[in-house]
Amino acid sequence: MFSGQEKEIRIVPVQDQGGLLQALAIREVVFIEEQHVPEGIERDAEDASAYHVLALQGGHAVGTGRLVMLSTPPQGEEGQWAQVGRMAVLQAYRKSGTGSKLLAELESEAKRNRVTGIILRATLSALDFYESCGYQPVGAVFEEAGMPHLEMHKKLGA
């Protein structure tokens, strides 16, 4: 884990191409190398317009996530919804609160944009994490990128 001399994890928005490249590099390690997700589906057109964040520790990027505004709400819902995705934390920083900090910043950005709710697609291995953050499973298990997933929703307070 971390020694007392190591710096705290900071969450910062990606503000330039260099930051986006750091986010993509983390996603490459976690999704493409570790989870064997094909590069062609890991990167998509949403990267250009999404709100991306980085988790920084001692000046090094150790995690990332993104928020995409949706054009329509999920079936049965109303208002403006967004989707959290591409949440990735380097292995050495998992179970340290980094994912929770990333998710909290993405939710804060959603609230700043007056989003009604957030949707995400969680791997089954991450289900407990998202449930602990207030997300509820919706629908049946489906396969995406060769792994079982569940759609999850969280309504944001007014």
Stockholm file with secondary structure:
# STOCKHOLM 1.0

chainA/1-158         MFSGQEKEIRIVPVQDQGGLLQALAIREVVFIEEQHVPEGIERDAEDASAYHVLALQGGHAVGTGRLVMLSTPPQGEEGQWAQVGRMAVLQAYRKSGTGSKLLAELESEAKRNRVTGIILRATLSALDFYESCGYQPVGAVFEEAGMPHLEMHKKLGA
#=GR chainA/1-158 SS CCCTTSCCEEEEECCSHHHHHHHHHHHIIIIIIISCCCHHHHSCGGGGTSEEEEEEETTEEEEEEEEEECSSCCTTCCSCEEEEEEEEECGGGTTTTHHHHHHHHHHHHHHHTTCSEEEEEEEGGGHHHHHHTTCEEEEEEEEETTEEEEEEEEECCC
#=GC SS_cons         CCCTTSCCEEEEECCSHHHHHHHHHHHIIIIIIISCCCHHHHSCGGGGTSEEEEEEETTEEEEEEEEEECSSCCTTCCSCEEEEEEEEECGGGTTTTHHHHHHHHHHHHHHHTTCSEEEEEEEGGGHHHHHHTTCEEEEEEEEETTEEEEEEEEECCC
//
